Amino acid sequence: MFRWAAELPPPPLEPEPVAAEPQADGAVAWPLCLELVERHSRHGQRLAVVAGATSEGEAVEVVFHVCEGRVSAADFAALGEALPRGRALSSGDQDFLECRVCACEPQPSRSGARVYQASAFVAVRARPRSGLVSAEIGPQAAKADRHDIFSAWLVEEFAGTLRAAFGYHHEADRSQQNSRTSYVLEVAGGSGRLAAALARRGVCVTVVDPRPCVHSVDAPGASLG
C-alpha cells in the first residue's frame, strides 16, 4: 500500500526551519504537528495512517508503521489509545497530534497530501474543532421564538450584503435609509411567520407558497400569498 520513502529531509513546515533531532539509533527525525486531525485509520495491527493539516494549512498524511527504524509497538499502542477514530474523532476535541517523522514520500497521496513516515508518537492534545458547540450552551429559547431568532441572525449576518446591494439599513437607522429598498423572496415560506419576523426588522419580504396564508402579518413590507 505504501512505498518506502527515500531518507530525505522534508521541507520545513513552519516559517522558521526546524532542526533535525538525532535518534538513539543514529537516524534523524523532525518534529511534526497536525493542528487538525481529520482522519485516523488502522490497517491491521502494525499500520496506521493519520491525515490532517499543519498550522500553515498544508494537507499531510503520517504513516505509523511498526517496524525497524520506524514506530515502536509501544508508540503504536499509545497512538491508538490517545487518538480517536471515526465518529468519535469528528465529534470530539482530541485532534492535535504531535509526532516525529524520519522520511518523506517522493510522491503525494491520492488526495494530494504530502506523506511522511513517522518514527515516534509524542502526544495528542485537545484542540476545539471548528464548528463544534460547547456542551455548556445555557438555557434554550422556546420553540415558538425560532422565527424571531432566525430572522435576527439573518439580518445580523447579511446586513452588509443587503446594505451594499439594496441600500438596506437597520431599523434604528431608518432615518438614513435611501430610496432603495431591500427585498427577500422566500420560496415555500409556509404560513409566513419567518417573513413577518423579517418584515418587523425592516426587510421587504415576498412569500411564494401554494398553500393559503394562515398567519396575519402586522408589519409593513411583507407580501404573503
SEBA-770622 format. One record per residue: x, y, z of N, C-alpha, C in turn. Coordinates in steps of 0.05 Angstrom, whole numbers, plus 5000, padded with zeros to 4 digits. Layout:
<nodes>
XYZXYZXYZ;...
</nodes>
This chain:
<nodes>
501649765000500050005000501750255000;503950255016505650485017508450415008;509550584992512350544983514150655005;516450535008518450635027519550895017;519751085034520651355026523651365026;524651545010527551595010528251745036;530551685046531351815071532252095066;530352275059530952545053529452725072;530652945080529253125098526853255085;524553275099522253405088522553705087;521153845070521254145071520254245097;521154475106520254585131517354645131;515954575154513154605156512454865170;514354995183513855245197515455465183;514755725189516155945176519155925181;519955845205522755815212523555525208;525855455196526655185193526955045220;526054785221526254635245528654455244;530254465265532654305265532054005269;533553835255533153555257534253455284;532953245294533753135320534852855317;537352805326538452525324536952335343;536352095333535051895349537251715362;536251535379538051355393539651175374;538451105352539750925333541351075312;541651345316543251495297541651615274;539051545271537451655250536651935257;535652075237534952355240531852385237;530652545255527752575254527052875258;524752945249523753225250521153225265;520753425282518153445296515953535276;513653435279511353495262508853515278;507253735274504753765289502453785269;500453635274497953655258495953815275;495454065267493754235282490854145282;490053995261487353895259487353625246;487053415262486953145252484153095241;484053005215481452955202480852665199;482952495200482452205196484552045210;483751825223485551645236484551365229;486051225211485250965202487350755209;486450515216488150295223488050085201;490449965194490649765174492149525187;490649355200491949135214493049225241;494849065252495949105279498649265279;499649335255502249465254502349715236;500049805226500050025207497650205213;498150465214496050665218496750915201;494751055192495151305177493451525190;494751745195493451985207493652205187;491352315179491252535160490152785173;491253015165490453265176491853495163;491953715177493153965166495054075187;497254195177499154335194498154615201;499754765216498955035224498755215200;500155155178500055315154497955225134;496355025142494254935125495054725105;497454615106498354415087497154145095;495954005075494853745080497153535080;497253375101499253175104498052915114;499352695108498652435119501152315132;500852215156503052095171502651805174;504551645165504351355166505851255191;504451115208505550985232505750695227;508250595223508750315215510650195236;509749985249511349845269513349675254;515849765253518049605241520649735249;522849615243525449715250525949985236;526750185252527350445241524850625239;522550525247520150685246518950695275;516350655277514950685303515150435319;515550465345515650235363512850145369;512649885378510049775385508749935408;510350035426509250185448508050455439;509450585421508450835410505950785393;505850565378503550505362501050455380;501450315402499250275421498350535434;500350705441499650955454498051135435;498751135409497251285389494351195388;493950925387491250815386489550885410;490850905433489350975458488751275459;490551435449490251725453488551865431;488751765406487451895384484951745375;482651865378480151725370480051675340;478151515332477651465304474751495297;474151525271471451535262469851765274;467351695282465551895292466552025318;467951865334469051975359471052195354;472552175332474552385325473052635315;471152605297469852835285468052985305;467152855326465352985345466853065371;469352985374470853045398472753275394;474553315413476453535412479353445414;479753185414482553075415483553055386;484453285375485253285347487753435341;489453465361492053595357494253385362;495653315341497653095342500453205341;502153105359505053155358506452895353;508252895334509852655328512552735317;514152535310516752575296516652415271;517752525250517852385224520752365215;521252145200524052105192524352085162;522152085147522352065118519952185105;520352285081518252405065517952255039;515552165032515052025008515552204984;516752104963517252274939514752354924;512652204927510152264914507952314934;506052494928503852544947501852314947;499952324965497952114966495852164944;493951994942491852024921490252284925;490052374949488552624955490352864951;492852824945494653054941496253134965;495852994987497253065012500152965012;501853115026504653025029504752795050;506252585044506252345061508952325075;508752295102511052255119511051985132;513451885138513751645154514451725182;512851635201513351715229515451535242;516951655260518951505276518151495305;516351675314515551675342512951815346;511351725365508951865373509552025398;508752275398509452445421506952485439;504852605428502552665445500152735428;497752725440495252825428494053015449;493353255439492253455457489453535448;487953645466485253745459485554015445;484154035423484054285408481254315398;479754535406477054565397476854555366;475054395356474754375327472854585317;473354695294471654905283468854805279;466854955288464054895284462754745307;464454645326463254505348462054695368;459854615381458554785401459154675428;459854845446460554755473458154625486;458754435504456554295518455054485537;456354705545455154895563453855115546;451455045535450155235517448155405531;447655355557445855525571442955455565;441055615576438255555571437455595542;435755425532434855435505432355605503;432155745480429755915475427355735469;424955845473422555695466422355655436;421255425429421055355400419355565386;417355685400415655885387417156135378;419556175390421156415383423156365361;422956125348425056055329425156245305;422856345296422756525273424056795279;423456895303424757145311427757115314;428656895326431456845330432956815303;431756655285432956615259433056875242;430857025243430857275228432857475238;433157485265435157665277437957585267;438557315266441157225257441557295227;439457255211439657325182440357615178;438957795192439358075188442158155198;443058035220445758105230447857995212;447457745202449557615186449757745158;447457825146447457915119446858215116;447058355138446458645136448358785117;450858715117452758845099452058785070;451258545064450558475036448058635028;446058645046443658785039444159085035;445959185052446559475050447959535024;449859365017451459414992449759374967;447959174968446359114943443859274941;442559334964439859454962439559704979;441659794992441460035008439959985034;440059735044438559675069439859805093;438159895112439060005137437459875159;438759835182437459715205435259905214;433359795229431059955239431960205253;434060185268435060415283436060635265;436760565240437960755221435960825199;433360785203431460835182431461125172;432161315190432261595182434361645160;436361455158438561485139438061315114;435761165113435360985091434961145065;436161065044435861195018433461085003;433161164978430761094963430760794956;432960664957433060384950432060214973;430959984968429759814989430859534985;431059385008432059115007429658925004;430058724988427858534982428858244987;427158074998427757795001425457634990;425957444974423957264963424156994978;422156924992422156675007420356474993;421556264982420156054968419355834987;416755744985415655545003415855645032;414955895035415056025062412955935081;411155755073409155655091407255875102;406955885127405056075140406056355140;408556405134409556675132410656785158;411056625178412056725204414856835202;416556705186419256805183419257065167;417557085147417357325131416357555149;414457505167413557715184415657805203;417257615213419457685231421557855217;422157785191424057955176422858225170;420258235164419058495158419158685183;418858565206419058735231421858845234;423758735220426458835222427259005198;425259085183425759275161426359165134;425958895131426458775105423858715091;423658795065421258745049421358455039;419358295046419458015040416957935024;417357775004415157654988415357354991;413157235000412956945004411456814981;412656614969411356454948410856174959;408256104961407455844972404755774961;404255534952401655454941399555434963;400355414988398355385009397355665017;394955685027393955945036395356035061;395656295064397056415087395156405111;396156305133394556295158395656475179;397756625173398956795194398557085186;397357225204396957505199399557665202;400057845184402458005184401858285195;403258345217402758615229405058795225;406658745204409058915199408958995170;409659245164409759335137411959205121;411659175095413759075079413658775073;411558645084411258355079408958305060;409458155039407358085020407157785019;404857685029404457405032402257305013;402657075000400556974983401556734968;
</nodes>
